[in-house]
Amino acid sequence: MGLAVRPFLIRSLKYISFLTLFIPAQWSAAANMSLSPGDPNSYSRPDLAVVTHIDLHLRVDFDKKVLVGSVILDVKKSGDTNEVILDNRGLTISTVLNVADGSPLEFVKGESVTYGSKLSIKLPQVQSPNNTYKIEIQYATSPSASGLQWLEPEQTAGGKYPYMFSQCQAIHARSILPCQDTPSVKATYTAEIKAPANLTVLMSALHDGIVESGGDIRIHKFHQPVPIPVYLIALAVGKLVSQRVGPRSHVWAEKELIEQSAFEFSETETMLRTAEDICGPYVWEIYDLLILPPSFPFGGMENPCLTFVTPTLLAGDRSLADVVAHEIAHSWTGNLVTNANFEHFWLNEGFTMFVQRKIQGRIHGDKFRDFSAIRGLKALRETIAVCGETDLLTYLVPNLIGMDPDDAFSTVPYEKGHTFVYYIEQLLGGPEVFEPFLKSYLNTYKYKSIVTLTWKGYLYDYFKDKVDVLNSIDWDTWLYRPGMPPVIPAYDTTLTQVCRELADRWLHWDENTTSPFNMSDITKLSSNQKIEFLAELLLANETLSQKKLEVMNQVYKFDPMKNSEIRFQWIRLSLKGRWRAKVSLALTFVTEQGRMKFIRPIYRDLYAWEEVRQQAIDTFLANKHKMMYVSAHAVAEDLCLNSDV
């Protein structure tokens, strides 16, 4: 994905001892902030006073598009301080109380920057025997809270009821509740959510039942006993129904989508059991999926107990359901063992891609695992080509001082991270050697947040007998240099070869001769191979002419295909060939769903085509109010618009 480095970004690589859990960031004057010494994107100081439990009491107000109520924070003081520092983004704070005696506590909201402000609360003057305090904050969210999307009934499948859902990663939890919005802090949480009685409330937690409060309001209770970072707190309210798809799993969706969703994700338990075999016991009790409206910006979000899923995965043939394997893998890599800040995001996503593909390999065979890795490598090459081979954001461990982590989001932590772990596995002797390490690593650091060198130190400690092998790794280039990985593993190309051969036939066909192509060319290809075939053509140096594209569409009938990944590649290939008639297809695709994987590249393609650039900008401006903040913010930058438009 195309991501420009902001002018004020200052590169300052940080090195720490192997077993340190925090990197003490060195803040420059350019940042002009007083932020956490362990997280460049949070004001909180958990080293002095840390939140250990969160108790939410909120009312969902669809008319005003706000959450109103309070949060009670359990705070433990561990340093020389008289305050607890939280992150805030656009919250209206009315009162802060000491729960012990109901007395008010002083608080100060700092000056806002692009993605939040500092909230300082004076701790009670009466010393607690064990340095723990309960602080109640009464507040309301903003109607434009970046972590919430409010949908009108006409934006839902049913068309009759409103819908609201959250998306807190990376640092949007601070727009939903005052909190220590850093993944270095993990806390348990409980919640009581008041919502219209005709709607269902779901959270990333275990459901404790419903209390009738009279009238048209019901109170839904939840608890999450496993400590999690606040970016994993999730809330959804809508007209939802469920269907069981496994002994510990339900699919939730609007009734119009429930049957299709249950079919699409019927293999969830198989994936879950396979992941347990690779990673160890599943600690979250239930694994439910919520199929969200089309505006959801990601393929999936690994909220514990309740994975959020895009409806663009509903292909009708389960061909895109492997995204769920990725979210399942996050139950260990990301949710159980977590990056301490988003400079180390690859520890979440690179390892999750690695486990996802192991799950795929166990279910579909190792050739499919490598096929998936090759496809991911193509996406990485395109990202780096767009960013530039020297772009600082193509580091595996980038510096995020003064930068919103959303602006650093790309395939780099996913695919460069996966390539690194795969390479190390092969270097050390293969799965039979590396998988026991993986289990040990996850068990050792479960419930903790770590940085890259913590993992590296454990790797060296575990493989004491292979230090020479580990020393042969060019650690500095892998972690702290831009561009493509220094080593590409020798992947099995069996499943990609047929895709390349078909793509070559199209590239070399003389369009002035009779077409040699027919539907049988792709009949035996899987959906993923069809995607790969189109990707080969998209990334080829040569551009297919409009005539060739017209013949391809006549023969293979790509236009009506339901698979969103095929549609995405086909639209981009058509735009590359400057097929003017397909611009309307592209604009429809980017407005009917908000998945960033799809809309950002297509909007960039349209922007690069000067003839249709203004049409793309006008379409975005007319529809951005339907998009979630993170999507609108990113596309605005892709279109060279002010990100706050």
Phi, psi and omega per residue, in radians:
M1 nan 2.554 -3.104
G2 -1.374 2.083 -3.120
L3 -2.384 2.052 3.140
A4 -1.511 2.426 3.081
V5 -1.356 2.240 -3.133
R6 -1.192 2.574 -3.054
P7 -1.025 -0.540 -3.057
F8 -1.509 0.046 3.134
L9 -1.194 2.240 3.138
I10 -2.027 2.225 -3.112
R11 -1.470 2.165 3.123
S12 -2.591 1.503 -3.094
L13 -1.124 2.505 -3.050
K14 -2.108 2.278 3.115
Y15 -2.067 2.401 -3.114
I16 -2.394 2.935 3.089
S17 -1.185 2.729 -2.959
F18 -0.982 -0.691 -2.960
L19 -1.789 0.282 3.094
T20 -1.361 2.383 -3.133
L21 -1.585 -0.249 3.138
F22 -2.209 2.516 2.941
I23 -1.715 2.097 3.075
P24 -1.324 1.703 -3.064
A25 -1.140 2.460 3.069
Q26 -1.718 1.929 -3.029
W27 -1.536 2.356 3.122
S28 -1.588 2.825 3.084
A29 -1.113 -0.446 -3.118
A30 -1.107 -0.527 -3.134
A31 -1.222 -0.576 3.071
N32 0.941 0.703 -3.129
M33 -2.422 2.836 3.000
S34 -2.048 1.541 -3.019
L35 -1.869 3.123 -3.109
S36 -1.055 2.451 3.109
P37 -1.239 -0.203 -3.113
G38 -1.922 -0.144 -3.051
D39 -2.529 2.035 -3.106
P40 -1.242 -0.042 -3.087
N41 -2.100 0.307 -3.134
S42 -2.455 2.450 3.038
Y43 -1.403 -0.311 -2.967
S44 -1.088 2.681 3.094
R45 -2.178 1.253 -3.127
P46 -1.153 -0.271 3.066
D47 -1.214 -0.336 3.126
L48 -1.823 -0.744 3.107
A49 -2.627 2.129 -2.988
V50 -2.081 2.477 3.070
V51 -1.446 2.215 -3.106
T52 -1.918 -0.327 3.107
H53 -2.651 2.532 -3.134
I54 -2.156 2.269 3.120
D55 -2.176 1.855 -3.068
L56 -1.650 2.411 3.030
H57 -2.340 1.704 -2.982
L58 -2.276 2.588 3.017
R59 -1.953 2.322 3.140
V60 -1.580 2.010 -3.098
D61 -1.918 1.728 -3.110
F62 -1.251 -0.497 -3.139
D63 -1.151 -0.802 -3.117
K64 -1.626 -0.145 -3.130
K65 1.015 0.893 3.115
V66 -2.465 2.785 2.893
L67 -1.818 2.308 -3.088
V68 -2.242 2.389 3.093
G69 2.740 -2.323 -3.066
S70 -2.643 2.853 2.993
V71 -2.333 2.378 3.047
I72 -1.863 2.117 -3.112
L73 -1.858 2.235 2.949
D74 -1.480 2.102 -3.056
V75 -2.074 2.292 3.069
K76 -2.007 2.120 3.126
K77 -1.496 2.251 -3.127
S78 -2.222 0.013 -3.141
G79 -2.354 -3.072 -3.118
D80 -1.459 1.571 -3.096
T81 -2.666 2.730 3.054
N82 -2.072 0.310 -3.121
E83 -2.560 2.812 2.960
V84 -2.012 2.363 -3.073
I85 -1.921 2.243 -3.100
L86 -2.137 2.956 3.028
D87 -1.787 2.550 -3.093
N88 -2.529 2.500 3.048
R89 -2.484 1.708 3.055
G90 1.278 0.251 3.133
L91 -1.402 2.532 3.008
T92 -1.701 1.875 -3.116
I93 -1.628 2.113 -3.118
S94 -1.701 -0.800 -3.060
T95 -2.583 2.532 3.002
V96 -2.203 2.229 -3.029
L97 -2.201 2.633 2.922
N98 -1.473 1.968 -3.054
V99 -1.069 -0.544 -3.067
A100 -1.036 -0.687 -3.100
D101 -2.314 0.038 3.111
G102 1.356 0.114 -3.100
S103 -1.352 2.560 3.128
P104 -1.250 2.610 3.097
L105 -2.057 2.475 3.117
E106 -1.221 2.500 3.060
F107 -2.548 2.668 -3.133
V108 -2.373 2.239 3.035
K109 -1.669 2.202 -3.125
G110 -1.380 3.102 3.128
E111 -1.174 2.395 -3.098
S112 -1.388 2.469 2.921
V113 -1.955 -2.993 -3.027
T114 -0.944 -0.707 -3.028
Y115 -2.140 0.674 2.976
G116 2.368 -3.073 3.123
S117 -2.597 2.940 -3.113
K118 -1.539 2.358 3.061
L119 -2.101 1.919 -3.115
S120 -1.816 2.231 -3.125
I121 -2.137 2.193 3.097
K122 -1.212 2.282 3.088
L123 -1.288 2.696 3.112
P124 -0.951 2.476 -3.114
Q125 -1.228 -0.528 3.122
V126 -1.255 2.118 -3.082
Q127 -1.186 2.256 3.062
S128 -1.398 2.442 -3.107
P129 -0.983 -0.643 -3.118
N130 -1.980 0.346 3.101
N131 1.046 0.577 3.087
T132 -2.053 2.523 -3.079
Y133 -2.432 2.648 2.981
K134 -1.961 2.148 -3.083
I135 -2.127 2.206 3.102
E136 -1.788 2.260 3.116
I137 -2.073 2.058 3.097
Q138 -1.653 2.252 -2.970
Y139 -2.773 3.037 3.007
A140 -2.457 2.569 3.068
T141 -1.393 2.918 3.049
S142 -1.492 2.593 3.048
P143 -1.048 -0.353 3.125
S144 -1.850 0.425 -3.125
A145 -0.910 2.229 -3.040
S146 -1.182 -0.349 -3.114
G147 -1.629 0.049 -3.096
L148 -2.208 2.522 2.958
Q149 -2.184 2.250 3.128
W150 -1.895 2.143 -3.099
L151 -1.919 2.383 3.011
E152 -1.302 2.744 -3.119
P153 -0.898 -0.676 -3.098
E154 -1.193 -0.220 3.098
Q155 -1.563 0.025 -3.138
T156 -1.861 2.934 -3.141
A157 -1.171 -0.666 -3.110
G158 -1.356 -0.564 3.082
G159 1.370 0.126 -3.050
K160 -2.062 -0.391 -3.015
Y161 -2.255 2.610 3.089
P162 -1.281 2.968 -3.065
Y163 -2.576 2.522 3.052
M164 -2.461 2.417 3.020
F165 -2.544 2.786 -3.098
S166 -1.889 2.814 2.964
Q167 -2.634 1.784 -2.983
C168 -1.634 -0.413 3.129
Q169 -1.295 2.350 0.136
A170 -1.571 -0.880 -3.042
I171 -2.270 0.818 -3.138
H172 -1.804 -0.051 3.077
A173 -1.064 -0.555 -3.123
R174 -1.124 -0.280 3.064
S175 -1.543 -0.116 -3.124
I176 -1.899 -0.553 3.094
L177 -2.708 2.599 3.011
P178 -1.200 2.206 -2.972
C179 -2.795 2.978 2.965
Q180 -1.562 1.604 -2.952
D181 -1.497 1.155 3.089
T182 -2.449 2.378 3.129
P183 -1.209 -0.086 3.059
S184 -1.265 -0.291 3.131
V185 -1.848 2.230 3.065
K186 -2.109 2.372 -3.108
A187 -2.485 2.646 2.951
T188 -1.368 2.858 3.070
Y189 -2.589 2.695 2.991
T190 -2.237 2.810 -3.105
A191 -2.716 2.537 2.931
E192 -2.196 2.034 -3.049
I193 -2.019 2.097 3.060
K194 -1.582 2.238 -3.099
A195 -2.595 2.834 3.093
P196 -0.926 2.416 -3.016
A197 -1.125 -0.387 -3.110
N198 -1.548 0.088 -3.139
L199 -2.042 2.739 3.109
T200 -1.719 2.471 3.087
V201 -1.996 2.279 3.087
L202 -2.233 2.591 3.079
M203 -2.473 2.942 3.101
S204 -1.419 1.045 -3.027
A205 -2.835 3.082 3.091
L206 -1.484 2.364 -3.061
H207 -1.456 2.223 -3.095
D208 -1.810 0.186 3.082
G209 1.925 3.104 -3.072
I210 -2.170 2.399 3.091
V211 -1.965 2.196 3.070
E212 -1.338 2.139 -3.109
S213 -1.857 0.148 3.135
G214 1.580 2.665 3.124
G215 1.207 -2.442 -3.076
D216 -1.859 0.431 -3.121
I217 -2.120 2.432 3.001
R218 -2.211 2.648 3.131
I219 -1.875 2.156 3.128
H220 -1.826 2.283 -3.093
K221 -1.921 2.497 -3.110
F222 -2.496 2.745 2.939
H223 -2.584 2.484 3.065
Q224 -2.096 1.798 -3.050
P225 -1.388 -0.229 3.137
V226 -1.629 2.239 3.141
P227 -1.085 2.307 -3.122
I228 -2.382 2.725 2.972
P229 -1.241 2.692 -3.026
V230 -1.167 -0.328 3.121
Y231 -1.181 -0.202 3.098
L232 -1.662 -0.003 2.984
I233 -1.250 2.221 -3.093
A234 -2.393 2.570 -3.118
L235 -2.480 2.370 3.047
A236 -2.462 2.409 3.137
V237 -2.364 2.137 3.136
G238 -2.985 -3.127 3.090
K239 -1.474 1.611 -2.953
L240 -2.126 2.624 3.019
V241 -2.273 2.929 -3.097
S242 -2.348 2.810 3.043
Q243 -2.547 2.338 -3.119
R244 -1.241 2.365 3.087
V245 -2.183 0.103 3.125
G246 -3.128 2.997 -3.084
P247 -1.109 -0.369 3.115
R248 -2.288 0.349 -3.046
S249 -2.394 2.397 2.933
H250 -2.152 2.634 2.903
V251 -1.775 2.319 3.084
W252 -1.974 2.444 3.126
A253 -2.924 2.969 2.913
E254 -1.138 2.622 -3.002
K255 -1.043 -0.467 3.140
E256 -1.168 -0.351 -3.077
L257 -1.990 -0.043 -2.931
I258 -1.179 -0.747 -3.115
E259 -1.136 -0.793 3.127
Q260 -1.103 -0.697 -3.130
S261 -1.165 -0.746 3.133
A262 -1.088 -0.684 3.082
F263 -1.149 -0.800 -3.037
E264 -1.093 -0.615 -3.030
F265 -1.982 0.523 -3.119
S266 -1.231 -0.246 -3.125
E267 -1.677 0.268 -3.082
T268 -1.017 -0.785 -3.092
E269 -1.129 -0.632 3.091
T270 -1.073 -0.777 3.100
M271 -1.112 -0.709 -3.106
L272 -1.138 -0.765 3.113
R273 -1.145 -0.661 3.110
T274 -1.130 -0.727 3.104
A275 -1.099 -0.690 3.097
E276 -1.081 -0.674 3.130
D277 -1.117 -0.567 -3.119
I278 -1.469 -0.701 -2.926
C279 -1.911 -0.371 -3.077
G280 2.010 -3.059 -3.037
P281 -1.055 2.503 3.053
Y282 -1.476 2.112 -2.966
V283 -1.726 -0.020 -2.931
W284 -1.703 0.059 3.066
E285 1.258 -1.044 -3.128
I286 -2.067 2.729 3.024
Y287 -2.368 1.635 3.121
D288 -1.783 2.786 3.076
L289 -2.172 2.430 3.049
L290 -2.040 2.075 3.085
I291 -1.496 1.957 -3.027
L292 -1.541 2.950 3.013
P293 -1.103 2.880 -3.015
P294 -1.073 -0.373 -3.083
S295 -1.281 -0.153 3.112
F296 -0.977 2.258 -2.936
P297 -1.446 -0.125 -3.064
F298 -2.161 2.887 3.036
G299 -1.129 -0.717 3.100
G300 -2.813 2.804 3.039
M301 -2.359 2.220 -2.912
E302 -1.417 0.658 3.116
N303 -0.947 2.224 -3.082
P304 -1.028 2.449 -3.125
C305 1.259 -0.278 -3.048
L306 -2.670 1.486 3.073
T307 -1.197 2.278 3.007
F308 -1.510 2.394 -3.054
V309 -2.338 2.451 3.067
T310 -1.328 2.481 3.073
P311 -1.228 -0.144 3.095
T312 -1.201 -0.138 3.072
L313 -1.453 -0.153 -3.081
L314 -1.402 1.376 -3.073
A315 -1.529 -0.284 -3.140
G316 1.590 -0.120 -3.121
D317 -2.350 0.246 -3.135
R318 1.115 0.215 -3.062
S319 -1.228 -0.341 -3.131
L320 -1.918 0.103 -3.054
A321 -1.237 -0.207 3.141
D322 -1.149 -0.240 3.011
V323 -1.010 -0.579 3.115
V324 -1.119 -0.567 3.074
A325 -1.060 -0.610 3.089
H326 -1.131 -0.827 -3.119
E327 -1.184 -0.609 3.053
I328 -1.086 -0.769 3.141
A329 -1.036 -0.566 3.113
H330 -1.089 -0.337 3.104
S331 -1.006 -0.413 3.067
W332 -1.883 -0.960 -3.055
T333 -1.630 1.608 -3.096
G334 2.298 -0.956 -3.108
N335 -1.505 -0.688 -3.131
L336 -1.537 -0.862 3.001
V337 -1.954 2.126 -2.910
T338 -2.164 2.526 3.009
N339 -1.103 2.384 -3.088
A340 -1.254 -0.449 2.955
N341 -2.691 3.011 -2.964
F342 -1.423 0.002 2.905
E343 -1.187 -0.395 -3.111
H344 -1.915 0.533 -3.101
F345 -1.017 -0.463 -3.123
W346 -1.113 -0.455 3.082
L347 -1.102 -0.587 3.025
N348 -1.295 -0.980 -2.909
E349 -1.512 -0.646 3.110
G350 -1.129 -0.782 3.103
F351 -1.186 -0.593 3.125
T352 -1.191 -0.709 3.044
M353 -1.060 -0.683 3.139
F354 -1.094 -0.821 3.137
V355 -1.216 -0.703 3.092
Q356 -0.946 -0.818 -3.090
R357 -1.278 -0.443 2.994
K358 -1.176 -0.710 3.069
I359 -1.055 -0.814 3.117
Q360 -1.051 -0.701 3.137
G361 -1.134 -0.689 3.118
R362 -1.148 -0.638 -3.064
I363 -1.498 -0.749 -3.019
H364 -1.894 -0.170 -3.113
G365 1.884 2.678 -3.080
D366 -1.121 -0.504 3.107
K367 -1.100 -0.646 3.106
F368 -1.207 -0.649 3.086
R369 -1.007 -0.822 -3.131
D370 -1.229 -0.609 3.086
F371 -1.046 -0.774 3.103
S372 -1.105 -0.686 3.127
A373 -1.141 -0.689 3.118
I374 -1.123 -0.727 3.090
R375 -1.085 -0.711 3.110
G376 -1.118 -0.629 3.132
L377 -1.135 -0.630 3.075
K378 -1.086 -0.774 3.121
A379 -1.083 -0.664 3.119
L380 -1.136 -0.760 3.130
R381 -1.044 -0.718 3.138
E382 -1.157 -0.740 3.119
T383 -1.017 -0.817 -3.093
I384 -1.215 -0.579 3.073
A385 -1.137 -0.666 3.138
V386 -1.263 -0.777 -3.119
C387 -1.236 -0.669 -2.989
G388 1.883 2.411 -3.029
E389 -1.151 -0.279 3.129
T390 -1.874 0.128 -3.110
D391 -1.107 2.324 -3.098
L392 -1.108 -0.417 -3.124
L393 -1.413 0.006 3.027
T394 -1.661 0.083 2.940
Y395 -1.132 2.562 3.014
L396 -1.200 -0.629 3.058
V397 -2.052 1.555 -3.113
P398 -1.407 2.948 3.025
N399 -1.753 2.204 -3.076
L400 -1.959 0.389 3.075
I401 -1.057 2.190 3.099
G402 1.275 0.219 -3.068
M403 -2.185 2.429 3.006
D404 -1.260 2.215 3.135
P405 -0.975 -0.475 3.090
D406 -1.026 -0.581 -3.118
D407 -1.301 -0.235 3.126
A408 -1.741 0.011 -3.080
F409 -1.186 2.256 3.096
S410 -2.885 -3.061 3.090
T411 -1.328 -0.154 -3.025
V412 -1.011 -0.960 -3.135
P413 -1.083 -0.509 3.136
Y414 -1.279 -1.035 -2.950
E415 -1.541 -0.667 3.037
K416 -1.175 -0.659 3.077
G417 -1.118 -0.790 3.107
H418 -1.057 -0.782 -3.132
T419 -1.030 -0.692 -3.141
F420 -1.110 -0.838 -3.104
V421 -1.174 -0.720 3.109
Y422 -1.053 -0.766 3.121
Y423 -1.054 -0.771 -3.140
I424 -1.139 -0.715 3.105
E425 -1.010 -0.810 3.139
Q426 -1.160 -0.687 -3.117
L427 -1.117 -0.622 -3.077
L428 -1.511 -0.135 3.071
G429 2.226 0.064 3.062
G430 1.730 -3.122 -3.051
P431 -1.006 -0.663 -3.092
E432 -1.119 -0.388 3.098
V433 -1.649 -0.713 -2.985
F434 -1.445 -0.596 -3.085
E435 -1.100 -0.679 3.034
P436 -1.063 -0.640 3.058
F437 -1.084 -0.768 -3.119
L438 -1.003 -0.813 3.112
K439 -1.081 -0.750 -3.131
S440 -1.125 -0.740 3.107
Y441 -1.054 -0.826 -3.124
L442 -1.150 -0.662 3.127
N443 -1.221 -0.651 -3.109
T444 -1.186 -0.694 -3.030
Y445 -1.885 0.254 3.106
K446 -1.066 2.513 -3.102
Y447 1.215 0.177 -3.115
K448 -2.055 2.859 3.033
S449 -2.044 2.305 -3.010
I450 -2.335 2.954 3.034
V451 -1.982 3.029 -3.007
T452 -1.014 -0.750 -3.057
L453 -1.286 -0.314 2.980
T454 -1.149 -0.829 3.099
W455 -1.086 -0.766 -3.123
K456 -1.086 -0.708 3.114
G457 -1.094 -0.701 3.124
Y458 -1.195 -0.624 3.090
L459 -1.047 -0.817 3.110
Y460 -1.123 -0.696 -3.125
D461 -1.157 -0.695 -3.109
Y462 -1.226 -0.720 -3.112
F463 -1.785 0.982 -3.141
K464 -1.026 -0.525 -3.105
D465 -1.455 0.001 -3.115
K466 -2.252 0.587 -3.127
V467 -1.067 -0.681 3.134
D468 -1.068 -0.675 3.116
V469 -1.149 -0.787 -3.140
L470 -1.132 -0.625 3.122
N471 -1.189 -0.310 3.117
S472 -1.343 -0.215 3.119
I473 -1.297 2.349 3.079
D474 -1.441 1.352 -3.027
W475 -1.018 -0.736 -3.072
D476 -1.103 -0.743 3.140
T477 -1.198 -0.763 3.140
W478 -1.046 -0.799 -2.984
L479 -1.589 -0.659 -2.910
Y480 -2.200 0.453 3.054
R481 -2.243 2.599 -3.086
P482 -1.405 3.026 3.011
G483 1.569 -2.928 -3.116
M484 -1.162 2.769 3.087
P485 -0.997 2.542 -3.141
P486 -1.211 -0.353 3.116
V487 -2.339 2.321 3.036
I488 -1.891 2.100 -3.135
P489 -1.041 2.748 3.117
A490 -1.461 1.513 -3.123
Y491 -1.350 2.642 3.027
D492 -1.263 2.179 -3.043
T493 -1.799 0.221 -3.058
T494 -0.932 -0.839 -3.046
L495 -1.369 -0.326 3.118
T496 -1.555 -0.400 -3.023
Q497 -1.048 -0.776 -3.124
V498 -1.117 -0.572 3.105
C499 -1.174 -0.753 3.125
R500 -1.133 -0.729 -3.117
E501 -1.107 -0.732 3.121
L502 -1.164 -0.712 3.107
A503 -1.076 -0.720 3.125
D504 -1.098 -0.655 3.118
R505 -1.062 -0.729 3.130
W506 -1.203 -0.700 -3.122
L507 -1.140 -0.592 -3.051
H508 -1.711 -0.059 3.126
W509 -1.209 2.302 3.047
D510 -1.425 1.896 -3.023
E511 -1.155 -0.157 3.075
N512 -1.473 -0.049 3.078
T513 -1.852 2.947 -3.131
T514 -1.114 2.425 -3.141
S515 -1.123 2.245 3.103
P516 -1.611 0.144 -2.975
F517 -1.751 2.618 3.029
N518 -2.639 2.987 -3.034
M519 -1.029 -0.467 -3.130
S520 -1.097 -0.308 3.097
D521 -1.016 -0.622 -3.042
I522 -2.013 -0.032 -3.078
T523 -1.018 -0.702 -3.085
K524 -1.551 -0.037 3.105
L525 -1.413 2.457 3.013
S526 -1.238 2.908 3.082
S527 -1.005 -0.696 3.137
N528 -1.160 -0.583 3.090
Q529 -1.255 -0.591 3.055
K530 -1.110 -0.704 3.084
I531 -1.082 -0.751 -3.127
E532 -1.147 -0.694 3.094
F533 -1.006 -0.824 3.129
L534 -1.157 -0.645 3.124
A535 -1.133 -0.654 3.084
E536 -1.029 -0.771 3.139
L537 -1.208 -0.658 -3.115
L538 -1.116 -0.693 -3.066
L539 -1.596 -0.051 3.123
A540 -1.178 2.633 3.115
N541 -1.143 -0.584 -3.134
E542 -1.464 2.540 3.116
T543 -1.850 2.260 3.082
L544 -1.190 2.396 3.108
S545 -1.242 2.847 3.095
Q546 -1.051 -0.639 3.142
K547 -1.075 -0.773 3.124
K548 -1.102 -0.708 3.134
L549 -1.127 -0.682 3.109
E550 -1.102 -0.736 3.104
V551 -1.125 -0.740 -3.133
M552 -1.049 -0.737 -3.132
N553 -1.197 -0.651 3.095
Q554 -1.125 -0.689 -3.065
V555 -1.401 -0.840 -3.002
Y556 -1.690 -0.239 3.089
K557 0.962 0.982 -3.138
F558 -1.293 -0.584 -3.053
D559 -0.895 -0.834 -3.063
P560 -1.511 0.033 -3.083
M561 -1.112 2.396 -3.051
K562 -1.449 -0.499 -3.099
N563 -1.009 2.057 -3.023
S564 -1.157 -0.569 3.127
E565 -1.196 -0.676 3.077
I566 -1.162 -0.779 3.114
R567 -1.028 -0.756 3.141
F568 -1.021 -0.887 -3.118
Q569 -1.154 -0.698 -3.130
W570 -1.129 -0.743 3.110
I571 -1.091 -0.792 -3.122
R572 -1.129 -0.678 3.100
L573 -1.114 -0.687 3.110
S574 -1.142 -0.693 3.106
L575 -1.187 -0.656 3.097
K576 -1.057 -0.650 3.115
G577 -1.441 0.112 3.129
R578 0.925 0.796 3.085
W579 -1.484 1.697 -2.988
R580 -1.021 -0.588 -3.097
A581 -1.160 -0.308 -3.093
K582 -1.635 -0.016 3.108
V583 -1.092 -0.725 3.128
S584 -1.107 -0.634 3.071
L585 -1.092 -0.723 3.123
A586 -1.129 -0.789 -3.111
L587 -1.175 -0.598 3.056
T588 -1.131 -0.753 -3.103
F589 -1.096 -0.700 -3.100
V590 -1.384 -0.196 3.099
T591 -1.804 -0.317 -3.126
E592 -1.506 -0.190 3.061
Q593 -2.652 2.788 -3.038
G594 -2.089 0.389 -3.116
R595 -1.207 2.087 -3.020
M596 -1.079 -0.555 3.102
K597 -0.972 -0.563 -3.107
F598 -1.660 -0.853 -2.955
I599 -1.275 -0.598 -3.089
R600 -1.161 -0.879 3.116
P601 -1.074 -0.670 -3.121
I602 -1.188 -0.748 3.080
Y603 -1.093 -0.654 3.093
R604 -1.137 -0.716 3.097
D605 -1.063 -0.758 3.138
L606 -1.154 -0.675 3.126
Y607 -1.132 -0.645 -3.130
A608 -1.217 -0.343 3.122
W609 -1.625 1.721 -2.959
E610 -1.010 -0.591 -3.095
E611 -1.094 -0.513 -3.086
V612 -2.005 0.129 -3.068
R613 -0.994 -0.867 -3.086
Q614 -1.139 -0.599 3.093
Q615 -1.083 -0.693 3.101
A616 -1.144 -0.775 3.139
I617 -1.099 -0.769 -3.139
D618 -1.100 -0.693 3.125
T619 -1.113 -0.755 3.113
F620 -1.088 -0.836 -3.100
L621 -1.098 -0.559 -3.138
A622 -1.338 -0.341 -3.022
N623 -2.103 -0.048 -3.044
K624 -1.104 -0.439 3.137
H625 -1.184 -0.300 3.098
K626 -1.541 -0.140 -3.060
M627 -1.640 2.674 3.021
M628 -1.266 2.681 -3.031
Y629 -0.871 -0.854 -3.026
V630 -1.076 -0.613 3.120
S631 -1.249 -0.855 -3.127
A632 -1.070 -0.710 3.133
H633 -1.068 -0.798 -3.085
A634 -1.220 -0.778 -3.118
V635 -1.154 -0.641 3.090
A636 -1.009 -0.714 3.100
E637 -1.205 -0.671 3.106
D638 -1.071 -0.566 -3.128
L639 -1.623 0.183 3.107
C640 1.033 0.626 3.057
L641 -1.810 2.825 3.002
N642 -1.023 2.228 -3.050
S643 -1.123 -0.256 -3.124
D644 -1.730 0.176 -3.132
V645 -1.158 nan nan
